[in-house]
């Protein structure tokens, strides 16, 4: 995996300025469909909250998931994502 150059962390707007990302920029248009009380909600909210602080453009982020309810995670992030089969997520990542 190649390191991320800190000078490339800002998202360039059409006018050449740097756009500041917010939590909402990482929220997808998909309805979250986990069971009430599921801990996956807290994990999703935490990841969506921390992503803007990393300063990495959305087009340079990919979430890879496996099987089970948590595998829906990439669908709920407004980034690239990949849903794999049993045991293949590490190989894909």
C-alpha positions as CSV (number, residue, x, y, z in Angstrom):
1,X,0.0,0.0,0.0
2,X,1.4,3.4,-0.9
3,X,1.5,6.1,1.7
4,X,-0.8,9.1,1.2
5,X,1.1,12.3,0.5
6,X,-0.1,15.0,3.1
7,X,0.0,17.6,0.3
8,X,-2.7,15.7,-1.5
9,X,-5.2,15.6,1.4
10,X,-7.3,18.5,0.4
11,X,-10.1,18.1,-2.1
12,X,-9.6,20.5,-5.0
13,X,-12.7,22.4,-6.1
14,X,-13.3,23.6,-9.7
15,X,-11.9,27.0,-8.8
16,X,-8.7,25.5,-7.5
17,X,-9.4,26.1,-3.8
18,X,-9.5,23.4,-1.2
19,X,-12.8,22.0,-0.1
20,X,-13.3,21.1,3.6
21,X,-15.1,17.8,4.0
22,X,-17.8,17.2,6.6
23,X,-19.4,14.1,8.1
24,X,-22.3,14.6,5.7
25,X,-20.0,14.2,2.7
26,X,-19.4,10.6,3.8
27,X,-23.1,9.7,4.3
28,X,-24.5,7.8,1.3
29,X,-28.1,8.0,0.0
30,X,-28.7,4.4,1.0
31,X,-31.2,3.6,3.8
32,X,-29.3,2.0,6.7
33,X,-31.0,-1.4,7.4
34,X,-29.5,-2.8,10.5
35,X,-31.6,-4.1,13.4
36,X,-32.5,-1.6,16.2
37,X,-29.8,-1.5,18.8
38,X,-27.1,-3.0,16.5
39,X,-23.6,-1.8,17.3
40,X,-22.9,-1.3,13.6
41,X,-24.8,2.0,13.8
42,X,-22.2,3.4,16.3
43,X,-19.3,2.1,14.2
44,X,-20.7,3.7,11.0
45,X,-21.4,7.0,12.8
46,X,-17.8,7.0,14.3
47,X,-16.2,6.3,10.9
48,X,-18.3,8.9,9.2
49,X,-17.3,11.5,11.9
50,X,-13.6,10.8,11.8
51,X,-13.2,10.6,8.0
52,X,-13.2,14.4,7.4
53,X,-10.5,14.8,10.0
54,X,-8.2,12.5,8.0
55,X,-8.4,14.9,5.1
56,X,-8.3,12.2,2.5
57,X,-10.5,12.8,-0.6
58,X,-13.4,10.4,-1.0
59,X,-12.2,9.2,-4.3
60,X,-9.0,7.8,-2.6
61,X,-10.9,5.8,-0.1
62,X,-12.3,2.2,-0.4
63,X,-14.0,0.1,2.2
64,X,-13.9,-3.7,1.7
65,X,-16.4,-5.9,3.5
66,X,-17.2,-9.6,3.8
67,X,-20.3,-11.5,4.8
68,X,-22.9,-10.6,7.4
69,X,-24.8,-7.5,8.4
70,X,-21.6,-5.5,8.7
71,X,-20.9,-6.2,5.1
72,X,-23.4,-3.5,4.2
73,X,-21.0,-1.0,5.5
74,X,-19.5,0.1,2.1
75,X,-23.1,0.9,0.9
76,X,-23.6,3.3,3.7
77,X,-20.3,5.3,3.0
78,X,-20.1,7.8,0.2
79,X,-16.8,6.4,-0.9
80,X,-15.7,3.5,-3.1
81,X,-16.6,0.1,-1.7
82,X,-16.4,-3.6,-2.4
83,X,-18.5,-6.5,-1.0
84,X,-16.7,-9.8,-1.1
85,X,-17.5,-13.4,-0.3
86,X,-16.4,-15.4,2.8
87,X,-12.8,-14.9,3.7
88,X,-11.9,-13.0,0.6
89,X,-12.0,-9.4,2.0
90,X,-8.3,-9.3,3.0
91,X,-7.2,-10.6,-0.4
92,X,-9.3,-8.0,-2.2
93,X,-8.2,-5.1,0.1
